[in-house]
Amino acid sequence: MRIARISGKKITEEQGQVDVNLLDSLIEKYKDKKGNLIPLLQGTQDIFGYIPIEAFEKISSEVGIELSDMYGVVTFYAQFRLNPVGKHIIKVCHGTACHVQNANAITDALKESLKINDGETTEDGMFTLESVACLGCCSLAPVMMIDNDTHGKLTGGQAVKIIKNIKIKESN
């Protein structure tokens, strides 16, 4: 099963200004190295949580990589993000084993509870919901991961309860 990559909201000015000076040491490290594009993009995303347009522009001007080349790589690889993500990233597996075990019920329950669609972030910036092709936990199907925590053999109700517990824990 192929999971479509869903683009988030369009890049807007509301994302706020980013301090591109945070990229200086990263650019210095990779500026003159062959094959530097992906490490630069990965490092940028590590710094900001996504790759802001200002970062593209700074890398292009200081390293000499064309904006179109960077954008082509970022839109090709699912690991890269063009929009900010939530504090917690919820990944729901939709691989074969999870699909057969009704992963759609988990995604649907989370979408309803969080009031977002797949690929979007909650208004409070707490959660981003993503459908993924495989998490490699087929024996636990259906599975979701929240950050680095794996939750298996779930129902939609159980998934929503896990999210509510995270909200309660963080509000205390």
C-alpha positions as CSV (number, residue, x, y, z in Angstrom):
1,M,0.0,0.0,0.0
2,R,1.3,3.4,-0.9
3,I,0.7,6.2,1.5
4,A,0.2,9.5,-0.2
5,R,2.4,12.3,1.2
6,I,0.0,15.0,2.3
7,S,1.2,18.5,2.2
8,G,0.4,20.6,5.2
9,K,-0.8,24.2,5.1
10,K,0.9,26.5,2.7
11,I,4.0,28.2,3.9
12,T,2.9,31.6,5.3
13,E,4.3,34.6,7.1
14,E,2.5,33.5,10.3
15,Q,5.2,30.9,10.9
16,G,7.2,33.7,12.2
17,Q,10.7,34.8,11.5
18,V,13.4,32.2,12.1
19,D,17.0,33.0,13.2
20,V,19.0,31.8,10.2
21,N,22.2,32.6,12.1
22,L,21.6,29.3,13.8
23,L,22.7,27.7,10.5
24,D,26.2,29.3,10.5
25,S,28.0,26.4,12.1
26,L,26.1,23.8,10.0
27,I,26.9,25.7,6.8
28,E,30.6,26.1,7.8
29,K,30.8,22.3,8.4
30,Y,29.4,21.3,5.0
31,K,30.0,24.3,2.8
32,D,32.9,22.8,0.7
33,K,32.1,19.1,1.0
34,K,30.9,17.0,-1.9
35,G,27.4,15.6,-1.4
36,N,26.5,18.3,1.2
37,L,22.9,18.9,0.2
38,I,21.1,16.2,2.3
39,P,23.3,16.7,5.4
40,L,22.6,20.4,5.2
41,L,18.8,19.8,4.9
42,Q,18.8,17.3,7.7
43,G,20.8,19.6,9.9
44,T,18.5,22.5,9.1
45,Q,15.5,20.4,10.0
46,D,17.2,19.3,13.2
47,I,17.6,22.9,14.2
48,F,14.1,24.3,13.3
49,G,12.0,21.1,13.3
50,Y,11.2,21.8,9.6
51,I,12.9,23.6,6.7
52,P,11.8,27.3,6.6
53,I,12.0,29.3,3.4
54,E,14.6,31.6,5.0
55,A,16.9,28.6,5.5
56,F,16.6,27.6,1.8
57,E,17.6,31.2,0.9
58,K,20.6,31.3,3.3
59,I,21.9,27.9,2.2
60,S,21.5,28.9,-1.5
61,S,23.3,32.2,-1.1
62,E,26.1,30.9,1.1
63,V,26.7,27.4,-0.3
64,G,25.6,28.0,-3.9
65,I,23.0,25.3,-4.2
66,E,20.1,26.2,-6.4
67,L,16.7,26.7,-4.6
68,S,15.1,24.4,-7.2
69,D,17.6,21.6,-6.4
70,M,17.0,21.9,-2.7
71,Y,13.2,21.9,-3.1
72,G,13.4,18.9,-5.4
73,V,15.2,16.9,-2.7
74,V,12.9,18.1,0.1
75,T,9.7,17.2,-1.8
76,F,11.1,13.8,-2.9
77,Y,12.1,12.5,0.5
78,A,9.3,12.0,3.1
79,Q,11.7,12.7,6.0
80,F,11.8,16.4,5.2
81,R,9.1,18.9,6.3
82,L,8.2,22.3,4.9
83,N,6.0,23.3,7.7
84,P,6.3,23.3,11.5
85,V,5.2,20.1,13.3
86,G,3.7,19.5,16.6
87,K,5.6,18.8,19.8
88,H,4.5,15.2,19.5
89,I,4.4,13.4,16.1
90,I,1.8,10.6,15.9
91,K,2.6,8.0,13.2
92,V,-0.1,5.5,12.4
93,C,1.1,2.5,10.5
94,H,-0.9,1.6,7.4
95,G,1.3,-1.3,6.2
96,T,-0.3,-4.6,5.2
97,A,-0.6,-6.1,8.7
98,C,-1.9,-2.9,10.2
99,H,-4.3,-2.3,7.4
100,V,-5.8,-5.7,7.7
101,Q,-6.1,-5.1,11.5
102,N,-8.1,-1.9,10.8
103,A,-5.5,0.9,11.1
104,N,-8.1,3.1,9.4
105,A,-10.1,3.1,12.6
106,I,-7.2,4.4,14.6
107,T,-6.5,7.2,12.1
108,D,-10.2,8.1,11.9
109,A,-10.5,8.2,15.7
110,L,-7.5,10.4,16.0
111,K,-8.6,12.8,13.3
112,E,-11.9,13.2,15.0
113,S,-10.5,13.6,18.4
114,L,-7.7,16.0,17.4
115,K,-9.9,17.8,14.8
116,I,-7.1,17.6,12.2
117,N,-6.6,15.7,9.0
118,D,-3.7,13.4,8.1
119,G,-0.5,15.4,7.7
120,E,-1.8,18.3,9.8
121,T,-0.9,19.8,13.2
122,T,-3.3,20.7,16.0
123,E,-4.0,24.4,16.5
124,D,-2.2,24.3,19.9
125,G,0.9,22.9,18.2
126,M,0.9,19.8,20.4
127,F,0.3,17.0,17.9
128,T,1.0,16.2,14.2
129,L,-0.8,13.2,12.7
130,E,0.9,11.2,10.0
131,S,0.0,8.0,8.2
132,V,3.1,5.9,7.4
133,A,3.7,2.9,5.2
134,C,5.4,0.7,7.8
135,L,6.7,1.0,11.4
136,G,8.2,-2.5,11.3
137,C,6.1,-3.8,14.2
138,C,3.8,-6.2,12.3
139,S,3.3,-8.5,15.2
140,L,1.8,-5.6,17.2
141,A,-0.6,-4.6,14.4
142,P,-2.3,-2.2,14.4
143,V,0.4,0.2,15.6
144,M,1.0,3.8,16.2
145,M,4.1,5.6,17.4
146,I,4.1,8.8,19.4
147,D,7.6,10.3,19.2
148,N,9.7,7.2,20.0
149,D,7.0,5.3,22.0
150,T,5.3,2.4,20.2
151,H,1.7,1.4,21.0
152,G,0.4,-1.8,19.5
153,K,-2.8,-3.9,19.2
154,L,-4.8,-0.8,19.3
155,T,-8.4,0.2,18.8
156,G,-9.4,3.7,17.8
157,G,-10.7,4.3,21.4
158,Q,-7.4,3.2,22.9
159,A,-5.4,5.5,20.6
160,V,-7.5,8.5,21.6
161,K,-7.1,7.6,25.3
162,I,-3.3,7.6,24.9
163,I,-3.5,11.1,23.4
164,K,-5.7,12.3,26.2
165,N,-3.3,10.9,28.8
166,I,-0.4,12.8,27.1
167,K,-2.5,16.0,27.3
168,I,-3.3,15.5,31.0
169,K,0.4,14.7,31.8
170,E,1.6,17.8,30.1
171,S,-1.0,20.1,31.6
172,N,0.2,19.1,35.1
